[in-house]
Structures are given as structure tokens and as C-alpha cells.
């Protein structure tokens, strides 16, 4: 019935798969961490730009 599923009798065959999953999880964690870091930098740049624009707007109304 489930001929497509393969469960090895020798459990040592799981080690390479576990290592690959571990590598993928670590790379995913690093990628998400880099996205968050980049996002925070962009957010700070946007705040500074908004602050400059608001200051320029206030100065032009005087």
C-alpha cells in the first residue's frame, strides 16, 4: 500500500538526512536574521528621512 515510503532498517542511514535538515534549518535561521538586521537598518534610514522632510516642511512654512 505504501510502497513509496522507505524506512531503512539500518538507522545509520538517517544521519545524512538529519545533517541536511540541520544545515537547512541553520541556513534558514541565518537568512531570517539577516533580513531582520537589514530591515532595522532600512527602518532607521526611513525615520531619518522622514525627520528631515518634516524639518524642511516646517522651515518652508515659516
Gaussian input, Z-matrix of N, CA and C with variables (Angstrom, degrees):
# hf/3-21g

backbone

0 1
 N
 C     1     B1
 C     2     B2     1     A1
 N     3     B3     2     A2     1     D1
 C     4     B4     3     A3     2     D2
 C     5     B5     4     A4     3     D3
 N     6     B6     5     A5     4     D4
 C     7     B7     6     A6     5     D5
 C     8     B8     7     A7     6     D6
 N     9     B9     8     A8     7     D7
 C    10    B10     9     A9     8     D8
 C    11    B11    10    A10     9     D9
 N    12    B12    11    A11    10    D10
 C    13    B13    12    A12    11    D11
 C    14    B14    13    A13    12    D12
 N    15    B15    14    A14    13    D13
 C    16    B16    15    A15    14    D14
 C    17    B17    16    A16    15    D15
 N    18    B18    17    A17    16    D16
 C    19    B19    18    A18    17    D17
 C    20    B20    19    A19    18    D18
 N    21    B21    20    A20    19    D19
 C    22    B22    21    A21    20    D20
 C    23    B23    22    A22    21    D21
 N    24    B24    23    A23    22    D22
 C    25    B25    24    A24    23    D23
 C    26    B26    25    A25    24    D24
 N    27    B27    26    A26    25    D25
 C    28    B28    27    A27    26    D26
 C    29    B29    28    A28    27    D27
 N    30    B30    29    A29    28    D28
 C    31    B31    30    A30    29    D29
 C    32    B32    31    A31    30    D30
 N    33    B33    32    A32    31    D31
 C    34    B34    33    A33    32    D32
 C    35    B35    34    A34    33    D33
 N    36    B36    35    A35    34    D34
 C    37    B37    36    A36    35    D35
 C    38    B38    37    A37    36    D36
 N    39    B39    38    A38    37    D37
 C    40    B40    39    A39    38    D38
 C    41    B41    40    A40    39    D39
 N    42    B42    41    A41    40    D40
 C    43    B43    42    A42    41    D41
 C    44    B44    43    A43    42    D42
 N    45    B45    44    A44    43    D43
 C    46    B46    45    A45    44    D44
 C    47    B47    46    A46    45    D45
 N    48    B48    47    A47    46    D46
 C    49    B49    48    A48    47    D47
 C    50    B50    49    A49    48    D48
 N    51    B51    50    A50    49    D49
 C    52    B52    51    A51    50    D50
 C    53    B53    52    A52    51    D51
 N    54    B54    53    A53    52    D52
 C    55    B55    54    A54    53    D53
 C    56    B56    55    A55    54    D54
 N    57    B57    56    A56    55    D55
 C    58    B58    57    A57    56    D56
 C    59    B59    58    A58    57    D57
 N    60    B60    59    A59    58    D58
 C    61    B61    60    A60    59    D59
 C    62    B62    61    A61    60    D60
 N    63    B63    62    A62    61    D61
 C    64    B64    63    A63    62    D62
 C    65    B65    64    A64    63    D63
 N    66    B66    65    A65    64    D64
 C    67    B67    66    A66    65    D65
 C    68    B68    67    A67    66    D66
 N    69    B69    68    A68    67    D67
 C    70    B70    69    A69    68    D68
 C    71    B71    70    A70    69    D69
 N    72    B72    71    A71    70    D70
 C    73    B73    72    A72    71    D71
 C    74    B74    73    A73    72    D72
 N    75    B75    74    A74    73    D73
 C    76    B76    75    A75    74    D74
 C    77    B77    76    A76    75    D75
 N    78    B78    77    A77    76    D76
 C    79    B79    78    A78    77    D77
 C    80    B80    79    A79    78    D78
 N    81    B81    80    A80    79    D79
 C    82    B82    81    A81    80    D80
 C    83    B83    82    A82    81    D81
 N    84    B84    83    A83    82    D82
 C    85    B85    84    A84    83    D83
 C    86    B86    85    A85    84    D84
 N    87    B87    86    A86    85    D85
 C    88    B88    87    A87    86    D86
 C    89    B89    88    A88    87    D87
 N    90    B90    89    A89    88    D88
 C    91    B91    90    A90    89    D89
 C    92    B92    91    A91    90    D90
 N    93    B93    92    A92    91    D91
 C    94    B94    93    A93    92    D92
 C    95    B95    94    A94    93    D93
 N    96    B96    95    A95    94    D94
 C    97    B97    96    A96    95    D95
 C    98    B98    97    A97    96    D96
 N    99    B99    98    A98    97    D97
 C   100   B100    99    A99    98    D98
 C   101   B101   100   A100    99    D99
 N   102   B102   101   A101   100   D100
 C   103   B103   102   A102   101   D101
 C   104   B104   103   A103   102   D102
 N   105   B105   104   A104   103   D103
 C   106   B106   105   A105   104   D104
 C   107   B107   106   A106   105   D105
 N   108   B108   107   A107   106   D106
 C   109   B109   108   A108   107   D107
 C   110   B110   109   A109   108   D108
 N   111   B111   110   A110   109   D109
 C   112   B112   111   A111   110   D110
 C   113   B113   112   A112   111   D111
 N   114   B114   113   A113   112   D112
 C   115   B115   114   A114   113   D113
 C   116   B116   115   A115   114   D114
 N   117   B117   116   A116   115   D115
 C   118   B118   117   A117   116   D116
 C   119   B119   118   A118   117   D117
 N   120   B120   119   A119   118   D118
 C   121   B121   120   A120   119   D119
 C   122   B122   121   A121   120   D120
 N   123   B123   122   A122   121   D121
 C   124   B124   123   A123   122   D122
 C   125   B125   124   A124   123   D123
 N   126   B126   125   A125   124   D124
 C   127   B127   126   A126   125   D125
 C   128   B128   127   A127   126   D126
 N   129   B129   128   A128   127   D127
 C   130   B130   129   A129   128   D128
 C   131   B131   130   A130   129   D129
 N   132   B132   131   A131   130   D130
 C   133   B133   132   A132   131   D131
 C   134   B134   133   A133   132   D132
 N   135   B135   134   A134   133   D133
 C   136   B136   135   A135   134   D134
 C   137   B137   136   A136   135   D135
 N   138   B138   137   A137   136   D136
 C   139   B139   138   A138   137   D137
 C   140   B140   139   A139   138   D138
 N   141   B141   140   A140   139   D139
 C   142   B142   141   A141   140   D140
 C   143   B143   142   A142   141   D141
 N   144   B144   143   A143   142   D142
 C   145   B145   144   A144   143   D143
 C   146   B146   145   A145   144   D144
 N   147   B147   146   A146   145   D145
 C   148   B148   147   A147   146   D146
 C   149   B149   148   A148   147   D147
 N   150   B150   149   A149   148   D148
 C   151   B151   150   A150   149   D149
 C   152   B152   151   A151   150   D150
 N   153   B153   152   A152   151   D151
 C   154   B154   153   A153   152   D152
 C   155   B155   154   A154   153   D153
 N   156   B156   155   A155   154   D154
 C   157   B157   156   A156   155   D155
 C   158   B158   157   A157   156   D156
 N   159   B159   158   A158   157   D157
 C   160   B160   159   A159   158   D158
 C   161   B161   160   A160   159   D159
 N   162   B162   161   A161   160   D160
 C   163   B163   162   A162   161   D161
 C   164   B164   163   A163   162   D162
 N   165   B165   164   A164   163   D163
 C   166   B166   165   A165   164   D164
 C   167   B167   166   A166   165   D165
 N   168   B168   167   A167   166   D166
 C   169   B169   168   A168   167   D167
 C   170   B170   169   A169   168   D168
 N   171   B171   170   A170   169   D169
 C   172   B172   171   A171   170   D170
 C   173   B173   172   A172   171   D171
 N   174   B174   173   A173   172   D172
 C   175   B175   174   A174   173   D173
 C   176   B176   175   A175   174   D174
 N   177   B177   176   A176   175   D175
 C   178   B178   177   A177   176   D176
 C   179   B179   178   A178   177   D177
 N   180   B180   179   A179   178   D178
 C   181   B181   180   A180   179   D179
 C   182   B182   181   A181   180   D180
 N   183   B183   182   A182   181   D181
 C   184   B184   183   A183   182   D182
 C   185   B185   184   A184   183   D183

   B1=1.4450
   B2=1.5254
   B3=1.3200
   B4=1.4638
   B5=1.5227
   B6=1.3210
   B7=1.4601
   B8=1.5192
   B9=1.3210
   B10=1.4577
   B11=1.5249
   B12=1.3223
   B13=1.4624
   B14=1.5244
   B15=1.3253
   B16=1.4540
   B17=1.5171
   B18=1.2989
   B19=1.4565
   B20=1.5164
   B21=1.3302
   B22=1.4653
   B23=1.5287
   B24=1.3232
   B25=1.4668
   B26=1.5180
   B27=1.3289
   B28=1.4580
   B29=1.5275
   B30=1.2928
   B31=1.4689
   B32=1.5284
   B33=1.3165
   B34=1.4653
   B35=1.5327
   B36=1.3181
   B37=1.4637
   B38=1.5264
   B39=1.3189
   B40=1.4585
   B41=1.5291
   B42=1.3113
   B43=1.4670
   B44=1.5327
   B45=1.3369
   B46=1.4795
   B47=1.5313
   B48=1.3188
   B49=1.4672
   B50=1.5207
   B51=1.3187
   B52=1.4614
   B53=1.5245
   B54=1.3191
   B55=1.4668
   B56=1.5289
   B57=1.3291
   B58=1.4665
   B59=1.5242
   B60=1.3181
   B61=1.4640
   B62=1.5188
   B63=1.3260
   B64=1.4619
   B65=1.5298
   B66=1.3232
   B67=1.4644
   B68=1.5296
   B69=1.3249
   B70=1.4691
   B71=1.5215
   B72=1.3198
   B73=1.4645
   B74=1.5235
   B75=1.3268
   B76=1.4669
   B77=1.5252
   B78=1.3267
   B79=1.4685
   B80=1.5260
   B81=1.3193
   B82=1.4646
   B83=1.5162
   B84=1.3283
   B85=1.4608
   B86=1.5267
   B87=1.3256
   B88=1.4635
   B89=1.5308
   B90=1.3208
   B91=1.4631
   B92=1.5247
   B93=1.3223
   B94=1.4671
   B95=1.5165
   B96=1.3202
   B97=1.4657
   B98=1.5329
   B99=1.3270
   B100=1.4600
   B101=1.5282
   B102=1.3251
   B103=1.4659
   B104=1.5232
   B105=1.3211
   B106=1.4647
   B107=1.5230
   B108=1.3247
   B109=1.4690
   B110=1.5347
   B111=1.3247
   B112=1.4616
   B113=1.5262
   B114=1.3181
   B115=1.4614
   B116=1.5240
   B117=1.3178
   B118=1.4640
   B119=1.5255
   B120=1.3341
   B121=1.4666
   B122=1.5287
   B123=1.3247
   B124=1.4596
   B125=1.5258
   B126=1.3260
   B127=1.4611
   B128=1.5275
   B129=1.3118
   B130=1.4677
   B131=1.5310
   B132=1.3342
   B133=1.4645
   B134=1.5314
   B135=1.3187
   B136=1.4669
   B137=1.5234
   B138=1.3243
   B139=1.4699
   B140=1.5258
   B141=1.3211
   B142=1.4646
   B143=1.5279
   B144=1.3197
   B145=1.4595
   B146=1.5275
   B147=1.3243
   B148=1.4625
   B149=1.5276
   B150=1.3185
   B151=1.4674
   B152=1.5271
   B153=1.3341
   B154=1.4605
   B155=1.5253
   B156=1.3246
   B157=1.4631
   B158=1.5206
   B159=1.3130
   B160=1.4661
   B161=1.5258
   B162=1.3312
   B163=1.4683
   B164=1.5217
   B165=1.3199
   B166=1.4650
   B167=1.5245
   B168=1.3141
   B169=1.4636
   B170=1.5260
   B171=1.3377
   B172=1.4614
   B173=1.5248
   B174=1.3341
   B175=1.4653
   B176=1.5254
   B177=1.3152
   B178=1.4670
   B179=1.5289
   B180=1.3411
   B181=1.4653
   B182=1.5243
   B183=1.2936
   B184=1.4794
   B185=1.4926
   A1=111.51
   A2=117.50
   A3=121.76
   A4=109.94
   A5=116.39
   A6=120.53
   A7=112.09
   A8=117.91
   A9=121.02
   A10=112.00
   A11=118.30
   A12=121.23
   A13=108.96
   A14=115.31
   A15=120.33
   A16=108.78
   A17=116.10
   A18=121.93
   A19=107.31
   A20=117.10
   A21=119.22
   A22=112.31
   A23=113.97
   A24=119.81
   A25=110.25
   A26=116.21
   A27=120.98
   A28=107.65
   A29=116.92
   A30=121.49
   A31=112.68
   A32=118.32
   A33=120.85
   A34=111.40
   A35=116.68
   A36=120.00
   A37=111.87
   A38=117.55
   A39=121.23
   A40=112.10
   A41=118.10
   A42=121.72
   A43=112.15
   A44=120.56
   A45=118.62
   A46=112.84
   A47=116.70
   A48=119.55
   A49=110.31
   A50=116.96
   A51=120.61
   A52=110.74
   A53=117.16
   A54=121.01
   A55=110.17
   A56=117.39
   A57=120.49
   A58=111.21
   A59=117.15
   A60=120.41
   A61=109.83
   A62=117.06
   A63=121.32
   A64=110.98
   A65=116.82
   A66=120.87
   A67=110.28
   A68=117.08
   A69=120.36
   A70=111.52
   A71=117.18
   A72=120.52
   A73=110.10
   A74=117.44
   A75=120.54
   A76=111.53
   A77=117.11
   A78=120.09
   A79=111.15
   A80=116.50
   A81=120.13
   A82=110.57
   A83=116.62
   A84=120.94
   A85=110.87
   A86=117.05
   A87=120.57
   A88=111.41
   A89=117.28
   A90=120.51
   A91=110.78
   A92=116.99
   A93=120.26
   A94=110.29
   A95=116.72
   A96=120.95
   A97=110.40
   A98=117.36
   A99=120.84
   A100=110.97
   A101=117.77
   A102=120.69
   A103=111.07
   A104=116.48
   A105=120.36
   A106=110.26
   A107=116.56
   A108=121.38
   A109=110.34
   A110=116.79
   A111=121.58
   A112=110.51
   A113=116.67
   A114=121.45
   A115=111.29
   A116=117.06
   A117=120.20
   A118=111.02
   A119=116.96
   A120=120.05
   A121=110.45
   A122=116.91
   A123=120.80
   A124=111.13
   A125=116.82
   A126=120.40
   A127=110.30
   A128=117.04
   A129=120.87
   A130=110.39
   A131=116.83
   A132=120.07
   A133=110.58
   A134=116.71
   A135=120.73
   A136=110.77
   A137=117.38
   A138=120.21
   A139=111.04
   A140=116.44
   A141=120.08
   A142=110.34
   A143=117.30
   A144=120.89
   A145=110.73
   A146=116.51
   A147=120.23
   A148=110.73
   A149=116.36
   A150=120.62
   A151=110.69
   A152=116.78
   A153=120.68
   A154=110.92
   A155=116.76
   A156=119.91
   A157=111.49
   A158=116.72
   A159=120.07
   A160=110.70
   A161=117.54
   A162=120.69
   A163=110.43
   A164=117.31
   A165=121.07
   A166=111.00
   A167=116.52
   A168=120.61
   A169=110.46
   A170=116.59
   A171=120.23
   A172=111.25
   A173=117.36
   A174=121.16
   A175=110.93
   A176=117.61
   A177=119.90
   A178=111.67
   A179=118.44
   A180=121.76
   A181=112.35
   A182=117.84
   A183=120.48
   A184=111.85
   D1=-47.39
   D2=179.15
   D3=-109.34
   D4=59.82
   D5=-178.50
   D6=-69.64
   D7=-22.17
   D8=-178.06
   D9=-78.13
   D10=-15.22
   D11=-179.81
   D12=-92.10
   D13=133.66
   D14=-178.39
   D15=-124.45
   D16=118.87
   D17=175.89
   D18=-118.77
   D19=108.46
   D20=-174.68
   D21=-68.23
   D22=146.70
   D23=175.17
   D24=-73.61
   D25=-35.50
   D26=178.05
   D27=-85.34
   D28=109.78
   D29=-174.95
   D30=-69.32
   D31=-12.31
   D32=176.84
   D33=-67.05
   D34=-19.06
   D35=178.61
   D36=-71.43
   D37=-13.28
   D38=176.82
   D39=-78.16
   D40=-20.34
   D41=-174.25
   D42=-60.34
   D43=-50.19
   D44=178.87
   D45=-59.79
   D46=-38.37
   D47=178.71
   D48=-65.79
   D49=-41.35
   D50=178.42
   D51=-63.18
   D52=-41.05
   D53=178.96
   D54=-63.41
   D55=-42.03
   D56=179.05
   D57=-64.45
   D58=-41.75
   D59=178.40
   D60=-64.18
   D61=-42.15
   D62=179.03
   D63=-61.85
   D64=-43.21
   D65=178.24
   D66=-62.57
   D67=-43.77
   D68=179.60
   D69=-63.39
   D70=-41.13
   D71=179.31
   D72=-65.20
   D73=-43.28
   D74=179.29
   D75=-64.04
   D76=-43.11
   D77=178.70
   D78=-65.22
   D79=-36.97
   D80=176.76
   D81=-63.94
   D82=-44.32
   D83=178.22
   D84=-60.17
   D85=-44.72
   D86=179.38
   D87=-64.17
   D88=-40.48
   D89=179.40
   D90=-64.27
   D91=-45.22
   D92=179.16
   D93=-63.03
   D94=-40.77
   D95=178.70
   D96=-61.14
   D97=-41.78
   D98=179.14
   D99=-67.39
   D100=-39.22
   D101=176.88
   D102=-61.11
   D103=-43.30
   D104=-179.98
   D105=-65.08
   D106=-43.13
   D107=179.60
   D108=-61.46
   D109=-46.09
   D110=179.22
   D111=-63.86
   D112=-40.53
   D113=-179.52
   D114=-62.87
   D115=-40.41
   D116=178.92
   D117=-65.11
   D118=-39.62
   D119=177.50
   D120=-63.92
   D121=-43.51
   D122=179.17
   D123=-65.32
   D124=-36.93
   D125=178.24
   D126=-63.71
   D127=-41.35
   D128=179.08
   D129=-65.61
   D130=-41.13
   D131=177.11
   D132=-61.65
   D133=-41.71
   D134=179.68
   D135=-64.82
   D136=-39.61
   D137=177.74
   D138=-63.42
   D139=-43.57
   D140=179.61
   D141=-63.60
   D142=-42.60
   D143=178.76
   D144=-63.72
   D145=-42.88
   D146=178.07
   D147=-62.23
   D148=-41.03
   D149=178.93
   D150=-62.93
   D151=-44.16
   D152=178.62
   D153=-62.88
   D154=-42.47
   D155=-179.98
   D156=-64.63
   D157=-40.64
   D158=178.96
   D159=-66.21
   D160=-39.63
   D161=177.69
   D162=-64.33
   D163=-42.94
   D164=178.55
   D165=-64.68
   D166=-38.04
   D167=179.40
   D168=-65.92
   D169=-42.11
   D170=179.03
   D171=-66.49
   D172=-38.91
   D173=179.77
   D174=-67.51
   D175=-35.44
   D176=-177.77
   D177=-73.77
   D178=-21.35
   D179=178.99
   D180=-83.40
   D181=-11.17
   D182=-177.34
   D183=-76.30

